[in-house]
Amino acid sequence: MRKVIGLICLVLGVVLILQGRSIPEDLDHQLKYFMPGMPRYRTTYLYIAGGLLIGYGLLNLVWPRKKS
């Protein structure tokens, strides 16, 4: 079960990073950026969340399971 959760987190992390890369190309995002005071934080949040999910997924896949 732990490896399945790790694989799901890994896939979700990659999807978030790919979604973060495609946001600056959207016309809607470019129009919002021209307005004063509109920061580009959404891409940063997607990169951070994607990186954390990839790290968690890799740890679940690679780290040995505890024997009780």
Backbone as CSV, one residue per row, in Angstrom:
resi,resn,N_x,N_y,N_z,CA_x,CA_y,CA_z,C_x,C_y,C_z
1,MET,0.815,-1.187,0.000,0.000,0.000,0.000,0.866,1.262,0.000
2,ARG,1.994,1.187,0.712,2.876,2.341,0.802,3.475,2.692,-0.561
3,LYS,3.808,1.676,-1.346,4.379,1.934,-2.671,3.344,2.518,-3.629
4,VAL,2.087,2.132,-3.466,1.029,2.683,-4.307,0.847,4.171,-4.003
5,ILE,0.859,4.518,-2.717,0.736,5.920,-2.337,1.936,6.716,-2.841
6,GLY,3.121,6.142,-2.752,4.316,6.799,-3.260,4.251,7.030,-4.763
7,LEU,3.742,6.058,-5.494,3.623,6.199,-6.940,2.589,7.259,-7.304
8,ILE,1.474,7.283,-6.569,0.448,8.296,-6.823,0.995,9.694,-6.538
9,CYS,1.726,9.860,-5.448,2.320,11.162,-5.133,3.342,11.574,-6.178
10,LEU,4.103,10.623,-6.661,5.092,10.915,-7.697,4.421,11.407,-8.974
11,VAL,3.366,10.738,-9.395,2.651,11.134,-10.607,1.988,12.500,-10.419
12,LEU,1.362,12.729,-9.257,0.733,14.025,-9.006,1.760,15.158,-8.975
13,GLY,2.923,14.893,-8.427,3.980,15.904,-8.404,4.439,16.286,-9.800
14,VAL,4.595,15.298,-10.665,4.992,15.582,-12.051,3.895,16.372,-12.763
15,VAL,2.635,16.018,-12.517,1.523,16.734,-13.146,1.498,18.190,-12.682
16,LEU,1.721,18.435,-11.387,1.733,19.807,-10.887,2.863,20.631,-11.491
17,ILE,4.027,20.035,-11.626,5.143,20.768,-12.221,4.874,21.057,-13.692
18,LEU,4.323,20.108,-14.411,3.998,20.356,-15.816,2.910,21.408,-15.948
19,GLN,1.956,21.423,-15.035,0.912,22.441,-15.063,1.506,23.814,-14.742
20,GLY,2.453,23.872,-13.838,3.116,25.131,-13.520,3.929,25.669,-14.675
21,ARG,4.482,24.785,-15.478,5.244,25.230,-16.647,4.346,25.774,-17.739
22,SER,3.109,25.291,-17.816,2.225,25.732,-18.901,1.446,26.993,-18.558
23,ILE,1.403,27.398,-17.298,0.621,28.580,-16.907,1.147,29.864,-17.545
24,PRO,2.461,30.137,-17.548,2.906,31.402,-18.138,2.588,31.529,-19.627
25,GLU,2.282,30.438,-20.304,1.966,30.505,-21.719,0.498,30.856,-21.967
26,ASP,-0.347,30.744,-20.940,-1.763,31.025,-21.107,-1.984,32.515,-21.339
27,LEU,-2.918,32.831,-22.210,-3.245,34.225,-22.502,-3.868,34.895,-21.277
28,ASP,-4.682,34.157,-20.542,-5.318,34.707,-19.349,-4.271,35.131,-18.322
29,HIS,-3.261,34.314,-18.135,-2.212,34.640,-17.175,-1.419,35.858,-17.639
30,GLN,-1.142,35.958,-18.929,-0.395,37.101,-19.443,-1.180,38.396,-19.282
31,LEU,-2.497,38.336,-19.488,-3.314,39.537,-19.318,-3.379,39.961,-17.855
32,LYS,-3.490,38.990,-16.944,-3.525,39.324,-15.520,-2.203,39.900,-15.046
33,TYR,-1.104,39.450,-15.628,0.202,39.928,-15.191,0.419,41.389,-15.568
34,PHE,-0.242,41.862,-16.624,-0.090,43.256,-17.018,-0.798,44.203,-16.054
35,MET,-1.777,43.712,-15.315,-2.458,44.543,-14.321,-1.498,44.800,-13.156
36,PRO,-1.473,46.007,-12.627,-0.553,46.279,-11.510,-0.989,45.553,-10.236
37,GLY,-0.029,45.033,-9.538,-0.294,44.377,-8.266,-0.693,42.923,-8.370
38,MET,-0.644,42.312,-9.540,-0.997,40.904,-9.693,0.288,40.064,-9.736
39,PRO,0.626,39.401,-8.642,1.857,38.598,-8.626,1.662,37.259,-9.331
40,ARG,2.761,36.623,-9.648,2.737,35.309,-10.291,3.005,34.218,-9.270
41,TYR,2.274,34.186,-8.199,2.551,33.217,-7.145,2.039,31.827,-7.464
42,ARG,1.053,31.697,-8.338,0.472,30.377,-8.576,1.509,29.409,-9.149
43,THR,2.346,29.891,-10.051,3.367,29.006,-10.613,4.361,28.563,-9.542
44,THR,4.719,29.478,-8.651,5.651,29.139,-7.578,5.048,28.090,-6.653
45,TYR,3.777,28.262,-6.314,3.115,27.278,-5.446,3.033,25.907,-6.121
46,LEU,2.783,25.889,-7.419,2.707,24.607,-8.127,4.067,23.924,-8.160
47,TYR,5.136,24.694,-8.374,6.479,24.103,-8.366,6.833,23.551,-6.986
48,ILE,6.519,24.296,-5.935,6.846,23.842,-4.577,6.051,22.586,-4.232
49,ALA,4.749,22.612,-4.495,3.915,21.444,-4.185,4.334,20.234,-5.012
50,GLY,4.656,20.446,-6.278,5.101,19.343,-7.126,6.410,18.754,-6.639
51,GLY,7.340,19.606,-6.249,8.619,19.119,-5.731,8.463,18.344,-4.441
52,LEU,7.609,18.845,-3.551,7.374,18.130,-2.299,6.706,16.777,-2.532
53,LEU,5.738,16.737,-3.442,5.075,15.461,-3.728,6.030,14.471,-4.387
54,ILE,6.885,14.956,-5.274,7.868,14.065,-5.900,8.833,13.526,-4.842
55,GLY,9.294,14.396,-3.955,10.186,13.945,-2.890,9.539,12.923,-1.980
56,TYR,8.295,13.176,-1.588,7.573,12.238,-0.725,7.332,10.914,-1.446
57,GLY,6.968,10.994,-2.726,6.735,9.779,-3.495,8.001,8.949,-3.641
58,LEU,9.130,9.605,-3.905,10.391,8.879,-4.033,10.816,8.250,-2.700
59,LEU,10.605,8.978,-1.611,10.946,8.402,-0.308,10.094,7.176,-0.012
60,ASN,8.833,7.221,-0.356,7.970,6.055,-0.117,8.357,4.881,-1.001
61,LEU,8.836,5.145,-2.196,9.213,4.047,-3.090,10.571,3.451,-2.734
62,VAL,11.492,4.277,-2.267,12.867,3.835,-2.065,13.145,3.391,-0.624
63,TRP,12.576,4.101,0.353,12.883,3.844,1.763,12.400,2.453,2.167
64,PRO,13.246,1.703,2.873,12.815,0.351,3.295,11.721,0.421,4.352
65,ARG,10.843,-0.524,4.313,9.711,-0.578,5.239,10.169,-1.138,6.584
66,LYS,9.607,-0.604,7.660,9.950,-1.097,9.002,9.345,-2.462,9.223
67,LYS,10.109,-3.333,9.816,9.615,-4.657,10.203,9.217,-4.603,11.671
68,SER,7.972,-4.912,11.976,7.500,-4.869,13.355,7.612,-6.221,14.009
